[in-house]
């Protein structure tokens, strides 16, 4: 099957308390985004990779690629005002046939196994979204009150999320809504029944400083001893 990937990398670094966009922060002496691109390229060397970056970050990225001698094939395009707009922009660059994976640029610890499994699950079920169960107790806060909720009914949503390219293009042919926090919510609004399957605990999204520290520890743990 024809496959492609969109990597959304629109972070500004505000929650990191850093002037450096989070996707450019270093993991094992390379920007996070390079690790993310590399694992997709290793999964399928011919996979077309489109990276959405804010326009004012593109030159910095090109310089980082020169500095790190990073030459894995990928195409950089302008990200939009929101994640929704960034994905929509990238979809216009893809042919209608085949399957597309959308992944967060700040999830550099995704594995080749999870990427491959997501495409396989999508082929079987029409789409695929990896999730992991919530392991801590939850309370719902409404106004001035709060109550416990059953954590077994909740899952943390990850990427990559894979959909038929033609379907996702049609799903994004609309105005954004506040609830469109990922591609699954957009696809669901277009009539899709979302197929969930087991993701990976270590496939974390680096948003906060402590998550970057955790990513560095997890990455170090992958090296052969």
N, C-alpha and C positions, 0 to 999 in steps of 0.2 A: 504494500500500500504506500501511496505517496504521503510523506510526512514533512512537516515543517514545525518550527518553534518560534514563538514570540517571547522575548525576555523583556519584561517591563522594569526599567531602572530609573525611577523618577524621584528618588529620595533626595532630600535637602540636608539631612543631618541635624535637624532641629532637636529631635528627641535624643540624639546621641550627644548633645551638648558639644557639637563639633562644627567647625566651619567647613569641614570636608564632607561632601555628599557620602552617605553611608556605603553606597556601592563602590566607592573609591578607597574606603578604609582598608588597611592591610590585613591579610590573613596569610601567614607564612610568607611574608615579604612580597606578596602580590595583592592587587586590589581584589575585593570580593567578587566583583563582576567577572574577572578573568577566570576564576575558579568555576563560576556558574557556566560560562560559555564553554569551558574546556570539557566539563562532564557531558554536556550534550553532544559536543563534537566527538568525544570518545565513544559515546553510545552508538552514533551513526555518523561516520566521517563525511558523508554526503548530505547531511541534514541541513537545509537552508535555515539560517539563524538570523532573525531580525531583532535588533536591540533598539528599544525606544528610550531615548535620553532627552532631557530638557535641552532646548537649543543652546542655552548658554553653558552647557557642560560638554558639548561635543568636542570642542578644540582641546579641552583638558584631557578628555578620553584618548584622543588621537596622540597626544603627547605621552600619556601613560603607556600606550601601546608601543611607541618608539622606545621609551625608556626601558621597558621590560622585554623588548624584542618579542612582543606578542603578535603573532601573525596568523592565528587561526581564522579561517574565513567567517565573516559575519557582516551583516549590513546594518548600518546605523541610520535611524530615521528620527524625526522630531517627535518627542512625546507631547501629549496634550495637557490641557489644564488639569485633568484628573486621570486616574488610571483608566476609566472608561474611555476617555478620548484618546489616550495613548494606544490602547488595544484596537480601537476603531481605526485609527490612522494606519497601524501596521497591517490590519486585515486587508486594506485596499491594495497592498503590495503582493498579495498571495493569489494564486489561481484558485478557482472554486473547488476543484476536485481534491480529494484527499482528506487528511486529518491534521489538525493543528494543536500543538501543546502551548499553553500560556503559562509562563513561570515567572516568579518574582526574582529579580536580579539579586536581591539580598538573601536568597536561600542557596548559599554556595555548597552546602553539605548534601544536597540531593545526590542519590546514587544512580549509577547506570541501571541497576536492577529495578529501581522504582520507576525510572523513566520508561524503560521497556515494558514493565508491567502495566503502566498507565495506558500506553498505546494499545496493548493487548486487551485490556478490560474495555476500552472504548470500542474496539472493533467488535467485541462480543455484545455490548450493551447499548451502544449508540453514543455514549459519553462516559467519562470516568473522572472521578474526583477523589483523591486520597484524603483520608481523615484519620485522626487518632482519638481514642476516648479520653475524656476528662478524668484525671486521677485525683483531683482535690474536691473538697466539699464546695458547693455553690449556694449562694443566697441571692435572691432577686430583690432589688431595691426599687420600690415604687413610692414616689413622693417621700413621706416621712416614715414609711414602714418598710420592713423587710421580712422575707420568709425563705425557708430552705426549699430547694428544688432538687429533684432526683437527677444526680449527675449522670446516671446511666442513659438518660434521654438526650445527652448533649455530646457533641464531638467537635474537636478543633479541625478546621478545614485547612488543607495545605495546597500547594501547587507542586508539580504541573497539573493542570486540568486540561483534558483532551476532548475535543469535539470535532464533528465533521465540519470542515472549513466552510462549506456553502451554508450550512445551518447557522453557524456562528456569525457569518456575515449578515445574514438576514436578521438574526437576533439583535445585532448592534445597529441595525438600521432604524433607530428610534432616538428619542431624547433621553438623556440620563436621568435616573432617579436616585435619591439618597440611599436607598437600600441596595443599590448595585455596587457591592463591595468587592465582588469577584466575578469571574465569568459564569460560574454556576448560577448566580442570582439573575444574571442577564438572560442566560439560556432558559432558566425556569420560567421567567416572565414571557418568553416566546413559546412556551408550551412543552418544554422538555421535562421529562421525569429524570431527576438526577440520580446517577448510579454512584454510590459510595463504596469504597473498598479500603482495606487497611493500608495506611501510610506508614511512615517511619518516624519514630520519636526524635531521631537526630536531625531530621529535615527541618531545622528551626529557621525562622525568619529573623534576621539580625536588624533590630530596630532600636534597642536600648544598649547602653554601655555594657551591662552585665551579660547581654546576649552575645556581644562580640567576644567577651572573655570566654564564655562557654563555647562558642564556635572555635576559638583558638585551641582550647583544651581538647575538644572532640576531634579536631583536625590532627592535632599532634598524636592522638591515640590511634590514628589510622596508619601512621608510619610503621614500617617493619622495624622490629627491635633486634 
